[in-house]
Amino acid sequence: MIFGVTLMTIIISVVTTIGVNFQSQQIMLNNAYQITEGLAKQAVFSILSGSEQNAQEAMDQVQGFQSVVSARLSLDNHNDFLIMGDYPADTEKSTLAIKTTQIIKETNDYWLIKTPVKALAQSSPSEEDEFELDSDLIGEQNIGYAEVIYSKEKLREAQRQIAVLVAIVGILSVSILSIVLRFGLLRLFKPLGMIANIMKQSQNTGEHLLAREIGAKEIHDIASAYNNMMTVLKQQEYDLVTHRDQLEIEVSIRTRELVEARDAALIASQHKSEFMANMSHELRTPIQSIIGYGELVVEELELEGNFDLIDDMDKISKNSQRLLNMINSLLDLAKIEAGKLDIKLSEIFIDELAVSLLDTIEPLAKKNNNSFKINQGCSLPKITTDQEKIEQVLLNLLSNACKFTENGEIYLTISNDNSHIFFEIRDTGIGLSEKQQHYIFDEFRQVDSSHSRKFSGTGLGLAISQRFVELMKGKITVTSELNQGATFTVSIPCNQ
């Protein structure tokens, strides 16, 4: 701001100096014109009468002006009539015929101003006074010239004084304005700087520091508003800290309760798994005994030829086998939850696996009038994984496809890439909705869980299949639409 004021003052000073100097020059030039024209008027009678004495008096009057260096009167033919003072050496005699006052020559030191000397001409001059003029005039006549050399020394001195005066006034103005601005800006910006420092300290330290309410009214209002804001923020921070502490206490209590509940649930789950494992084992032994005795009874009845009872015994054997499968599923789930299920690696020949699946699933497919086909596109002769578990997974998926498909088709496609083998089971059955696809792999969840459901089952088959596939470091996915069939894809590493 001070720089701007200084620059503005310099510009004003320069413009003022130029303007004042120009005015001074015009005034002095007009004064020179008046002196020259006055000399011409006073020299009319002297030139007409040829009296140098009268002309000398006019010259003496001109000589009284300080800036007049020299003067000259000349006749109409430019011959000298009277010269006063010394003409500069570089000034030649002017023979220019002029009709008005003009500057004949201008240098850095002087002006040479020339004006015509004019006399009034009369119609008929009187014999008594040849030089007396009558009122019956016919015009003016040029009878000579008056020249004055007017020095510029006074002009330069005046211009220097004006420049010095303007410079002094400018310097004083800039100094006074700088002092006034300094005190004014300090009074304005010092409180602002204090407020800014307080804000910066508050930002760096996180404390709610208050500013001094000093300075102009506007600065005072800013400081007051800032202090009010800091007070409100401090109160809000206190409330937040208090609320946070209360929440931390409540969260700690709830966390402790959740940990206790979790531990209790884990213990209960462990007890449940142990109970299920023990009960499954205890139940499986008598069921296997029932199946075994049933087979012996069937053999005896066949020997006796009592085929009516054989059908009844077949029903007993089938339901016993079904019950045994359910118990085995519960036992597998209990082992999985207890973390006691291990992977038993062995070599599996793909062609033998395909033949085994075809022999097992084809009778199941024919029960609902379905066709079963296997597309063996795998380029690997064998893989290394858990044969029992992969067979159980594929049998479960294929049996589900047979169960949920009527008068349709079931396909098993086997393929591979560089690191994985893929088993794709596709059917044309009832399909699954998008909502059903989200929970079909949950334990004890079935697509139709109503009491009047058409399809039987425990809801453990897909859950156990997914756990088996994950144990073999694989993945099982499903894509389906209602009434458009379903496609389950199992991918596992070729070598575990």
C-alpha positions in Angstrom: 0.0 0.0 0.0 2.8 2.4 0.9 4.5 1.5 -2.4 1.3 2.3 -4.3 0.9 5.6 -2.5 4.6 6.5 -3.2 4.1 5.7 -6.9 0.9 7.7 -7.1 2.6 10.7 -5.4 5.6 10.5 -7.8 3.2 10.4 -10.8 1.2 13.4 -9.4 4.5 15.3 -8.8 5.8 14.7 -12.3 2.5 15.7 -13.9 2.3 18.7 -11.6 5.9 19.8 -12.4 5.3 19.4 -16.1 2.1 21.3 -16.0 3.5 24.1 -13.8 6.6 24.4 -15.9 4.5 24.6 -19.1 2.4 27.3 -17.5 5.5 29.2 -16.4 7.0 29.0 -19.9 3.8 30.3 -21.4 3.6 33.2 -19.0 7.2 34.1 -19.6 6.8 33.8 -23.4 3.7 36.0 -23.2 5.7 38.5 -21.2 8.4 38.5 -23.9 5.7 39.0 -26.6 4.3 42.0 -24.6 7.8 43.5 -24.2 8.6 43.1 -27.9 5.2 44.5 -29.0 5.6 47.4 -26.5 9.0 48.2 -28.0 7.5 48.2 -31.5 4.7 50.6 -30.4 7.1 53.0 -28.8 9.5 52.9 -31.8 6.9 54.0 -34.4 7.5 57.7 -33.9 11.3 57.2 -33.6 11.5 55.3 -36.9 9.2 57.8 -38.7 11.1 60.7 -37.4 14.5 59.0 -37.6 15.2 60.1 -34.0 17.5 57.7 -32.3 17.2 59.6 -29.0 13.5 58.7 -28.8 14.3 55.1 -29.8 17.0 55.0 -27.1 14.5 55.8 -24.4 12.3 53.0 -25.6 15.4 50.7 -25.6 16.2 51.8 -22.0 12.7 50.8 -20.9 13.1 47.4 -22.5 16.6 47.1 -20.9 14.9 47.4 -17.5 13.4 44.0 -17.8 15.8 41.4 -16.3 15.4 38.7 -18.9 16.0 40.9 -21.9 19.5 40.3 -23.2 19.4 42.6 -26.2 17.1 44.4 -28.6 17.2 45.7 -32.1 15.2 48.1 -34.2 15.4 47.8 -38.0 13.8 49.6 -40.9 11.5 48.0 -43.4 14.4 47.1 -45.6 16.0 45.3 -42.6 18.8 47.8 -42.2 19.7 48.4 -38.5 18.2 51.5 -36.9 19.3 51.0 -33.3 20.9 48.0 -31.5 21.1 47.6 -27.7 23.1 44.8 -26.0 25.2 42.1 -27.6 23.6 39.6 -29.9 24.7 36.0 -29.4 27.3 34.8 -31.9 25.1 32.1 -33.2 22.3 34.5 -34.0 22.2 35.8 -37.6 20.5 38.9 -38.8 16.9 38.1 -39.6 15.6 39.3 -42.9 12.3 37.6 -42.6 9.3 39.8 -43.4 6.6 39.1 -40.9 3.2 40.6 -40.2 2.6 39.3 -36.6 4.8 38.7 -33.5 6.7 35.5 -33.9 9.5 33.5 -32.4 12.2 33.7 -35.0 14.7 31.4 -33.2 14.6 29.4 -30.0 17.5 27.8 -28.2 18.0 26.3 -24.7 19.2 29.8 -23.6 16.9 32.3 -25.2 14.0 33.2 -27.5 14.5 35.6 -30.5 11.1 37.3 -30.8 10.4 39.6 -33.8 7.4 41.8 -34.4 6.6 44.4 -37.2 6.5 48.1 -36.4 3.4 49.5 -38.0 2.3 53.1 -38.6 -1.1 54.4 -39.5 -1.3 55.8 -43.1 -3.5 58.9 -43.9 -5.2 59.9 -47.2 -3.6 63.5 -47.6 -0.9 64.7 -45.2 -1.1 68.3 -43.9 1.6 70.7 -45.0 2.0 72.2 -41.6 2.8 69.0 -39.9 4.0 66.3 -42.2 4.0 63.7 -39.5 0.8 64.6 -37.8 -1.9 62.0 -38.4 -5.4 62.7 -39.4 -8.5 60.7 -38.3 -9.2 59.9 -42.0 -7.2 56.7 -42.1 -6.8 54.2 -44.9 -4.9 51.5 -43.0 -1.6 50.4 -41.4 1.9 50.5 -43.0 4.9 48.3 -42.0 7.7 50.7 -41.4 10.2 48.4 -39.6 10.8 45.6 -37.1 11.5 45.2 -33.4 13.5 42.3 -32.1 14.1 41.2 -28.5 16.3 38.4 -27.3 14.6 37.0 -24.1 16.8 34.9 -21.8 15.4 31.6 -20.4 17.7 31.6 -17.4 14.9 32.9 -15.1 12.6 30.3 -16.6 15.0 27.5 -15.9 15.6 28.8 -12.4 11.9 29.0 -11.8 11.4 25.5 -13.2 14.2 24.2 -11.0 12.6 25.8 -8.0 9.2 24.4 -8.9 10.7 20.9 -9.4 12.5 21.1 -6.0 9.3 22.5 -4.3 7.2 19.7 -5.8 9.8 17.1 -4.9 9.9 18.4 -1.3 6.1 18.5 -1.1 6.0 15.0 -2.6 8.6 13.6 -0.2 6.8 15.2 2.8 3.5 13.9 1.5 4.8 10.4 1.1 6.5 10.6 4.5 3.4 11.8 6.2 1.2 9.3 4.4 3.6 6.5 5.2 3.6 7.4 8.9 -0.2 7.8 9.0 -0.6 4.5 7.0 1.9 2.7 9.2 0.1 3.7 12.4 -3.3 3.1 10.8 -2.3 -0.3 9.4 -0.6 -1.3 12.6 -3.7 -0.4 14.5 -5.8 -2.4 11.9 -3.5 -5.4 11.3 -1.8 -5.9 14.6 -5.1 -7.1 16.3 -5.8 -9.2 13.1 -2.3 -10.7 13.4 -2.9 -11.6 17.0 -6.2 -13.3 16.1 -4.5 -15.2 13.3 -1.7 -16.3 15.7 -4.3 -17.5 18.2 -6.2 -19.4 15.5 -2.9 -21.0 14.4 -2.0 -22.0 17.9 -5.5 -23.5 18.4 -5.1 -25.5 15.2 -1.6 -26.8 16.1 -2.4 -27.6 19.8 -6.1 -28.4 19.6 -6.8 -26.1 22.5 -9.6 -23.6 22.5 -7.6 -20.4 23.0 -9.3 -17.0 23.3 -8.2 -13.8 21.5 -7.9 -10.3 23.0 -10.8 -8.1 22.0 -8.9 -5.0 21.0 -8.6 -2.7 18.0 -11.2 -1.2 15.8 -14.9 -2.0 16.2 -14.9 -4.4 13.4 -11.8 -6.2 14.7 -13.3 -6.2 18.2 -16.4 -7.8 16.7 -14.4 -10.5 14.9 -12.4 -11.3 18.1 -15.7 -11.5 20.1 -17.3 -13.8 17.5 -14.2 -16.0 17.4 -14.2 -16.2 21.3 -17.9 -17.1 21.3 -17.2 -19.9 18.7 -14.3 -21.2 20.8 -16.5 -21.3 23.9 -19.2 -23.2 22.1 -16.7 -25.6 20.6 -15.1 -26.2 24.0 -18.5 -27.0 25.5 -19.3 -29.3 22.6 -16.0 -31.0 22.9 -16.6 -31.5 26.6 -20.1 -33.0 25.9 -18.6 -35.2 23.2 -15.8 -36.5 25.5 -18.4 -37.1 28.2 -20.6 -39.0 25.8 -17.7 -40.9 24.4 -16.7 -42.0 27.9 -20.2 -43.2 28.6 -20.3 -45.0 25.3 -16.9 -46.7 26.0 -18.2 -47.8 29.4 -21.4 -49.2 27.8 -19.4 -50.8 24.9 -17.1 -52.4 27.4 -20.0 -53.8 29.3 -21.7 -55.0 26.2 -18.4 -56.5 24.9 -17.9 -58.4 28.1 -21.5 -59.7 27.9 -21.0 -60.7 24.2 -17.7 -62.4 25.0 -19.4 -64.4 27.8 -22.3 -65.2 25.4 -19.9 -66.2 22.7 -17.9 -68.4 25.0 -21.1 -70.0 26.3 -22.2 -70.5 22.7 -18.9 -72.1 21.7 -19.0 -74.4 24.7 -22.6 -75.3 23.9 -21.7 -75.8 20.2 -18.8 -78.0 21.3 -21.0 -80.0 23.6 -23.6 -80.3 20.8 -20.9 -81.5 18.3 -19.6 -84.0 20.8 -23.1 -85.1 21.6 -24.0 -85.4 17.9 -20.8 -87.4 17.2 -21.4 -89.7 20.1 -25.1 -90.2 19.4 -24.5 -90.6 15.6 -22.0 -93.3 16.4 -24.4 -95.0 18.9 -27.3 -94.8 16.5 -25.3 -96.0 13.5 -24.3 -99.3 15.2 -27.9 -100.5 15.8 -29.0 -99.3 12.4 -26.2 -101.2 10.7 -27.3 -104.2 12.7 -30.9 -103.8 11.5 -29.7 -103.6 7.9 -27.5 -106.7 8.4 -30.3 -108.7 10.0 -32.7 -107.5 7.3 -30.4 -108.9 4.6 -30.2 -112.2 6.4 -34.0 -112.4 6.7 -34.4 -111.6 3.0 -32.0 -114.4 2.1 -34.0 -116.9 4.3 -37.3 -115.7 2.8 -35.9 -116.1 -0.7 -35.0 -119.7 0.2 -38.5 -120.3 1.5 -40.1 -118.5 -1.5 -42.0 -116.1 0.6 -41.9 -113.1 -1.7 -44.6 -111.1 -0.1 -42.6 -110.7 3.1 -39.5 -109.9 0.9 -41.2 -106.7 -0.3 -41.8 -105.6 3.3 -38.3 -106.4 4.3 -37.0 -104.3 1.3 -39.0 -101.4 2.6 -37.4 -101.9 6.0 -34.0 -102.0 4.5 -34.5 -98.9 2.4 -35.8 -96.8 5.3 -32.9 -98.2 7.5 -30.4 -97.2 4.8 -32.1 -93.7 4.6 -31.8 -93.4 8.3 -28.2 -94.5 8.2 -27.4 -91.8 5.5 -29.0 -89.1 7.7 -26.9 -90.3 10.7 -23.8 -90.3 8.6 -24.5 -86.7 7.5 -25.0 -85.6 11.1 -21.7 -87.3 12.0 -19.9 -85.6 9.1 -21.3 -82.2 10.1 -20.2 -82.8 13.7 -16.7 -83.7 12.6 -16.5 -80.6 10.4 -17.6 -78.3 13.2 -15.3 -80.0 15.7 -12.4 -79.6 13.2 -11.7 -83.3 13.2 -12.4 -84.0 9.5 -9.2 -84.6 7.6 -8.3 -85.0 3.9 -7.2 -88.4 2.8 -5.3 -87.9 -0.5 -5.3 -90.6 -3.2 -5.1 -90.9 -6.9 -8.4 -90.9 -8.8 -8.7 -92.0 -12.4 -11.2 -89.9 -14.1 -12.6 -92.6 -16.4 -13.2 -94.9 -13.5 -14.9 -92.1 -11.6 -17.2 -91.4 -14.5 -18.1 -95.1 -14.9 -18.8 -95.4 -11.2 -21.1 -92.3 -11.2 -22.9 -93.5 -14.3 -23.6 -96.9 -12.6 -24.9 -95.3 -9.4 -26.9 -92.3 -10.8 -28.5 -93.9 -13.8 -31.0 -96.0 -11.8 -31.9 -92.9 -9.7 -32.5 -90.9 -12.8 -34.9 -93.5 -14.3 -37.1 -93.3 -11.2 -38.4 -89.9 -12.3 -38.1 -90.8 -16.0 -34.9 -88.8 -16.5 -32.0 -89.4 -18.8 -28.4 -89.1 -17.5 -25.4 -88.4 -19.6 -21.7 -87.8 -18.9 -19.5 -85.6 -21.1 -16.0 -86.5 -20.3 -13.8 -83.7 -21.6 -11.0 -83.8 -19.1 -7.5 -84.2 -20.6 -6.0 -85.5 -17.4 -6.0 -89.3 -16.8 -6.0 -88.9 -13.0 -6.0 -86.4 -10.2 -4.8 -86.4 -6.6 -7.5 -85.5 -4.0 -9.8 -87.1 -1.4 -11.7 -89.7 -3.4 -14.4 -90.4 -0.8 -15.3 -86.8 -0.4 -15.3 -85.9 -4.1 -17.5 -88.9 -4.8 -19.9 -88.0 -1.9 -20.1 -84.4 -3.2 -20.8 -85.5 -6.8 -23.3 -88.2 -5.7 -25.1 -85.7 -3.5 -25.4 -83.1 -6.3 -26.4 -85.7 -8.9 -29.0 -87.3 -6.6 -30.5 -83.8 -5.9 -30.7 -83.2 -9.7 -32.5 -86.6 -10.1 -34.9 -85.8 -7.2 -35.8 -82.3 -8.4 -36.2 -83.2 -12.1 -39.0 -85.2 -13.7 -39.1 -86.3 -17.3 -36.0 -84.3 -18.0 -32.3 -84.5 -18.6 -29.3 -84.5 -16.3 -25.8 -83.8 -17.5 -22.4 -84.2 -15.9 -19.6 -82.4 -17.7 -16.0 -83.0 -16.7 -13.3 -80.5 -17.9 -10.0 -79.0 -16.7 -7.5 -76.2 -17.2 -3.8 -76.0 -16.2 -4.5 -76.2 -12.4 -8.1 -77.1 -11.7 -10.7 -79.8 -12.7 -14.3 -78.8 -13.1 -17.4 -80.9 -12.5 -20.6 -79.3 -13.9 -23.9 -80.8 -13.0 -26.8 -79.4 -15.1 -30.5 -80.4 -14.9 -33.8 -79.3 -16.4 -35.7 -79.5 -13.2 -37.6 -77.0 -11.1 -34.7 -74.6 -10.7 -34.0 -72.1 -7.9 -35.0 -68.4 -7.3 -32.4 -65.8 -6.6 -33.5 -65.7 -3.0 -33.2 -69.5 -2.6 -29.7 -69.4 -4.1 -28.5 -67.4 -1.1 -29.3 -70.0 1.6 -29.3 -73.4 -0.1 -25.8 -74.1 1.3 -26.9 -73.3 4.9 -27.2 -76.2 7.4 -30.8 -77.6 7.9 -32.2 -75.2 5.2 -34.3 -76.6 2.4 -35.8 -75.0 -0.7 -39.3 -76.0 0.5 -39.4 -76.0 4.3 -43.2 -76.2 4.7 -44.9 -79.2 6.4 -46.5 -80.1 3.1 -43.3 -80.1 1.1 -43.0 -82.6 -1.8 -39.3 -83.4 -1.5 -37.8 -85.0 1.6 -34.4 -84.4 3.1 -32.5 -83.0 6.1 -31.1 -80.0 4.4 -27.5 -81.1 5.2 -26.4 -82.4 1.8 -25.4 -79.1 0.1 -24.0 -77.7 3.3 -21.7 -80.8 3.8 -20.8 -80.8 0.1 -19.7 -77.1 0.3 -17.6 -77.9 3.4 -16.0 -80.9 1.7 -15.1 -78.8 -1.4 -13.6 -76.0 0.8 -11.6 -78.6 2.7 -10.2 -79.7 -0.7 -9.3 -76.0 -1.4 -12.0 -75.8 -4.1 -15.2 -73.9 -4.7 -18.8 -74.7 -5.5 -21.2 -72.3 -7.3 -24.7 -72.4 -8.6 -26.6 -70.6 -11.4 -30.3 -71.1 -11.8 -33.8 -69.7 -12.6 -37.2 -71.0 -11.6 -38.5 -73.7 -13.9 -35.3 -73.4 -16.0 -33.2 -76.0 -14.2 -30.0 -75.5 -12.2 -26.3 -75.8 -12.8 -23.9 -76.6 -10.0 -20.1 -76.2 -10.7 -17.5 -77.8 -8.5 -13.8 -76.8 -9.1 -11.0 -78.3 -7.2 -7.2 -78.3 -7.7 -5.9 -81.2 -9.8 -3.3 -82.0 -7.2 -3.6 -81.3 -3.5 
